[in-house]
Amino acid sequence: MRKNLSTRQIEKYSRQIVLKNVGVIGQKKILNSSVLVIGAGGLGCPVIDYLSRAGVGRIGIIDYDKVDASNIHRQSIYTYKDIGKYKVEVLKKKLKDINPDVKTKIFKSKITNKNANKILKQFDIIVDGSDNFKTKFLLNQFALKLKKTFIVGAISRYDGHVFSFDFKRNNEACLKCFYQSEINEEVLNCETDGILGPVAGIVGNMQANEVLKNILNLKNELKDKILIIDLLNLTFRQTKFSKKKNCICGER
């Protein structure tokens, strides 16, 4: 647990510290936090980038893919020099340059039923940057079980969804309450539908913002709501949904 900020840290994070809801106490909370990001792609890149710059003390990254040429237009940390390299290894090196204070733990693997519990329990906040709903539902299940904060993002074409769950509260609705049935994998899938690059950046940055708000104990405006973003028509709206009967979130 960090007790005092160094002179260098006060200078580095000065534009955050000056904020009324942050201050020195809030910056210490950020420095002592730990966040796990699943997926180092279009959503994961801005999440990891901005959380490292904000000073999140420990960041875990799960991804088993290598950088591909088709990634570059929306996955903002990679360059053409990184093509063919494992994403998690590229990020570990680049985060050291962005903020050497941050401890990075990488998992070059796929998240599964077998390893999810062991990995997720090491971190305070779980961020979903995956590109499929099978993974999102798996993360939802284990975040519920472990009573973690769970920040979810989904993108396709010009659209995005953002959820912010705090499963430390037993009455919280979960991702399955909104997507009750096993939905078609082509819903919000940028591989089949395409994606405008900045959409990924905007949604990922909003996820990072939700993470920092949670660390700082700021009000969660997305409790039992989904933020629906349409960047073609430039509309942002929140839709409320309720906890469903017979959902997995009622089994705790």
C-alpha positions as CSV (number, residue, x, y, z in Angstrom):
1,M,0.0,0.0,0.0
2,R,1.5,3.3,-1.1
3,K,1.5,5.9,1.8
4,N,2.9,9.0,0.1
5,L,3.3,10.3,-3.4
6,S,6.8,11.2,-4.5
7,T,7.5,14.6,-6.0
8,R,7.9,12.9,-9.4
9,Q,4.4,11.3,-9.1
10,I,2.8,14.5,-8.0
11,E,4.2,16.2,-11.1
12,K,3.3,13.3,-13.4
13,Y,-0.3,13.1,-12.2
14,S,-0.8,16.8,-11.4
15,R,-3.6,17.3,-14.0
16,Q,-5.6,14.5,-12.3
17,I,-4.7,15.4,-8.7
18,V,-6.0,18.9,-9.2
19,L,-9.5,17.5,-9.9
20,K,-11.9,17.9,-6.9
21,N,-12.9,14.2,-7.0
22,V,-9.4,12.9,-7.2
23,G,-6.8,14.8,-5.2
24,V,-3.8,13.1,-3.5
25,I,-6.1,10.6,-1.8
26,G,-7.8,9.6,-5.1
27,Q,-4.5,9.3,-6.8
28,K,-3.3,6.9,-4.1
29,K,-6.4,4.8,-4.7
30,I,-5.5,4.6,-8.4
31,L,-1.9,3.7,-7.7
32,N,-3.0,0.9,-5.4
33,S,-5.7,-0.5,-7.7
34,S,-5.5,-3.6,-10.0
35,V,-7.3,-4.1,-13.3
36,L,-7.5,-7.1,-15.6
37,V,-8.3,-6.5,-19.2
38,I,-9.5,-9.4,-21.3
39,G,-8.7,-8.8,-25.0
40,A,-5.9,-6.5,-26.3
41,G,-7.7,-5.3,-29.4
42,G,-9.8,-2.3,-30.4
43,L,-11.3,-1.9,-26.9
44,G,-8.5,-3.2,-24.9
45,C,-5.8,-0.9,-26.4
46,P,-7.4,2.4,-25.3
47,V,-8.4,0.9,-21.9
48,I,-4.9,-0.3,-21.2
49,D,-3.3,2.9,-22.6
50,Y,-5.3,5.3,-20.5
51,L,-5.3,3.3,-17.3
52,S,-1.5,3.0,-17.4
53,R,-1.2,6.7,-18.0
54,A,-3.6,7.4,-15.1
55,G,-1.3,5.4,-12.8
56,V,-3.3,2.2,-12.2
57,G,-0.8,0.2,-10.1
58,R,-1.2,-3.3,-11.6
59,I,-2.6,-4.2,-15.0
60,G,-3.2,-7.7,-16.2
61,I,-3.7,-8.4,-19.9
62,I,-5.1,-11.6,-21.4
63,D,-4.8,-12.3,-25.1
64,Y,-3.4,-15.1,-27.2
65,D,-3.4,-13.4,-30.6
66,K,-0.6,-11.9,-32.7
67,V,-0.8,-8.4,-34.2
68,D,-2.2,-8.6,-37.8
69,A,-2.3,-5.9,-40.5
70,S,-6.1,-5.6,-40.2
71,N,-5.7,-4.6,-36.5
72,I,-3.8,-1.4,-37.1
73,H,-6.7,0.8,-38.1
74,R,-8.4,0.6,-34.7
75,Q,-6.0,-1.0,-32.2
76,S,-4.2,2.2,-31.3
77,I,-1.1,1.0,-29.5
78,Y,0.3,-1.2,-32.4
79,T,2.3,-0.2,-35.4
80,Y,3.3,-2.1,-38.6
81,K,6.6,-3.1,-36.8
82,D,4.5,-5.1,-34.4
83,I,2.9,-7.4,-37.0
84,G,3.4,-11.0,-36.2
85,K,4.3,-10.4,-32.6
86,Y,2.1,-11.5,-29.6
87,K,0.0,-8.6,-28.5
88,V,0.6,-9.1,-24.8
89,E,4.3,-9.1,-25.3
90,V,4.2,-5.9,-27.4
91,L,2.0,-4.2,-24.8
92,K,4.2,-5.2,-21.8
93,K,7.2,-3.5,-23.5
94,K,5.2,-0.4,-24.6
95,L,3.6,0.1,-21.1
96,K,7.1,0.2,-19.6
97,D,7.8,3.2,-21.8
98,I,4.4,4.8,-21.1
99,N,4.6,4.5,-17.3
100,P,7.3,2.5,-15.6
101,D,5.4,2.8,-12.3
102,V,2.8,0.3,-13.6
103,K,3.3,-3.4,-13.0
104,T,2.1,-5.4,-16.0
105,K,1.2,-9.1,-15.8
106,I,0.5,-10.8,-19.1
107,F,-1.4,-14.0,-19.9
108,K,-0.7,-15.4,-23.3
109,S,-3.7,-17.7,-23.3
110,K,-7.4,-17.9,-23.9
111,I,-9.8,-17.3,-21.0
112,T,-11.6,-20.5,-20.2
113,N,-13.7,-22.2,-17.5
114,K,-10.5,-23.8,-16.3
115,N,-8.4,-20.7,-15.8
116,A,-10.9,-17.9,-15.2
117,N,-11.3,-18.3,-11.5
118,K,-7.5,-18.4,-10.8
119,I,-6.8,-15.4,-13.0
120,L,-9.8,-13.1,-12.2
121,K,-9.4,-13.4,-8.4
122,Q,-6.0,-11.7,-8.6
123,F,-7.5,-8.3,-9.7
124,D,-10.0,-5.8,-8.3
125,I,-11.7,-4.8,-11.5
126,I,-12.4,-6.9,-14.6
127,V,-12.7,-5.2,-18.0
128,D,-14.2,-7.0,-21.0
129,G,-12.5,-6.1,-24.3
130,S,-13.4,-9.4,-26.0
131,D,-14.9,-9.7,-29.4
132,N,-17.5,-12.4,-28.7
133,F,-20.4,-13.0,-26.4
134,K,-19.3,-16.5,-25.3
135,T,-16.3,-14.9,-23.6
136,K,-18.4,-12.0,-22.2
137,F,-20.9,-14.4,-20.6
138,L,-18.0,-16.5,-19.2
139,L,-16.5,-13.3,-17.6
140,N,-19.9,-12.3,-16.3
141,Q,-20.3,-15.7,-14.6
142,F,-16.9,-15.5,-12.8
143,A,-17.1,-11.8,-12.0
144,L,-20.4,-12.6,-10.3
145,K,-19.0,-15.5,-8.4
146,L,-16.0,-13.5,-7.2
147,K,-18.0,-10.3,-6.5
148,K,-15.8,-8.2,-8.8
149,T,-16.5,-4.9,-10.6
150,F,-17.1,-5.8,-14.3
151,I,-16.9,-3.2,-17.1
152,V,-18.2,-4.5,-20.5
153,G,-17.8,-3.0,-24.0
154,A,-19.1,-4.2,-27.3
155,I,-18.7,-2.6,-30.8
156,S,-19.8,-3.0,-34.4
157,R,-20.0,-0.8,-37.4
158,Y,-20.7,2.7,-35.9
159,D,-22.3,1.4,-32.7
160,G,-21.2,0.6,-29.2
161,H,-22.6,-0.7,-25.9
162,V,-21.1,0.0,-22.4
163,F,-22.1,-1.7,-19.1
164,S,-20.8,-1.1,-15.6
165,F,-21.5,-3.7,-13.0
166,D,-20.6,-3.8,-9.3
167,F,-21.1,-7.3,-8.2
168,K,-20.1,-6.6,-4.6
169,R,-23.8,-5.7,-4.3
170,N,-26.0,-8.7,-4.3
171,N,-29.0,-7.0,-5.9
172,E,-27.1,-5.9,-9.0
173,A,-28.4,-7.0,-12.4
174,C,-25.9,-8.8,-14.7
175,L,-25.1,-9.0,-18.4
176,K,-27.3,-12.0,-18.8
177,C,-30.3,-10.0,-17.5
178,F,-30.0,-7.8,-20.6
179,Y,-29.0,-10.6,-23.1
180,Q,-31.4,-13.2,-21.7
181,S,-31.0,-15.8,-24.5
182,E,-27.8,-17.0,-26.1
183,I,-27.6,-14.3,-28.7
184,N,-26.4,-14.7,-32.3
185,E,-22.6,-14.2,-32.4
186,E,-23.0,-11.9,-35.3
187,V,-24.6,-9.2,-33.1
188,L,-22.1,-6.5,-32.4
189,N,-19.3,-8.4,-34.1
190,C,-16.8,-6.2,-35.9
191,E,-15.1,-9.1,-37.8
192,T,-18.3,-9.8,-39.8
193,D,-19.9,-6.4,-39.8
194,G,-16.9,-4.1,-39.9
195,I,-16.0,-1.3,-37.6
196,L,-15.1,2.4,-38.0
197,G,-11.8,2.8,-36.1
198,P,-12.7,5.7,-33.8
199,V,-15.7,3.8,-32.5
200,A,-13.4,1.3,-30.8
201,G,-11.4,4.2,-29.3
202,I,-14.4,6.0,-28.0
203,V,-16.0,3.0,-26.4
204,G,-12.7,1.8,-25.0
205,N,-12.0,5.2,-23.5
206,M,-15.5,5.2,-21.9
207,Q,-14.7,1.8,-20.3
208,A,-11.5,3.3,-18.9
209,N,-13.4,6.2,-17.6
210,E,-15.9,3.8,-15.8
211,V,-12.9,2.0,-14.3
212,L,-11.4,5.2,-12.8
213,K,-14.8,6.3,-11.5
214,N,-15.2,3.0,-9.7
215,I,-11.7,3.2,-8.2
216,L,-12.5,6.7,-7.0
217,N,-16.0,5.6,-5.6
218,L,-17.8,8.1,-7.9
219,K,-21.5,7.6,-8.7
220,N,-22.2,4.8,-11.2
221,E,-24.7,6.3,-13.6
222,L,-24.9,2.9,-15.5
223,K,-26.2,0.9,-12.6
224,D,-28.9,-1.4,-14.1
225,K,-28.5,0.5,-17.4
226,I,-26.8,0.1,-20.8
227,L,-25.2,3.0,-22.6
228,I,-26.0,2.7,-26.3
229,I,-23.8,4.8,-28.6
230,D,-24.6,5.5,-32.3
231,L,-21.7,7.4,-33.7
232,L,-23.1,7.6,-37.2
233,N,-26.0,9.7,-36.0
234,L,-24.0,10.9,-33.0
235,T,-26.5,9.8,-30.3
236,F,-25.9,8.6,-26.8
237,R,-28.7,7.1,-24.7
238,Q,-29.1,5.1,-21.6
239,T,-31.7,2.3,-21.4
240,K,-32.7,0.8,-18.1
241,F,-33.1,-3.0,-17.6
242,S,-34.1,-5.0,-14.6
243,K,-32.8,-8.0,-12.8
244,K,-34.5,-11.1,-14.3
245,K,-36.0,-14.1,-12.5
246,N,-34.1,-17.3,-12.9
247,C,-30.9,-15.5,-14.1
248,I,-27.5,-16.7,-12.9
249,C,-27.1,-13.5,-10.8
250,G,-29.9,-14.8,-8.5
251,E,-27.9,-17.9,-7.6
252,R,-25.4,-16.3,-5.2
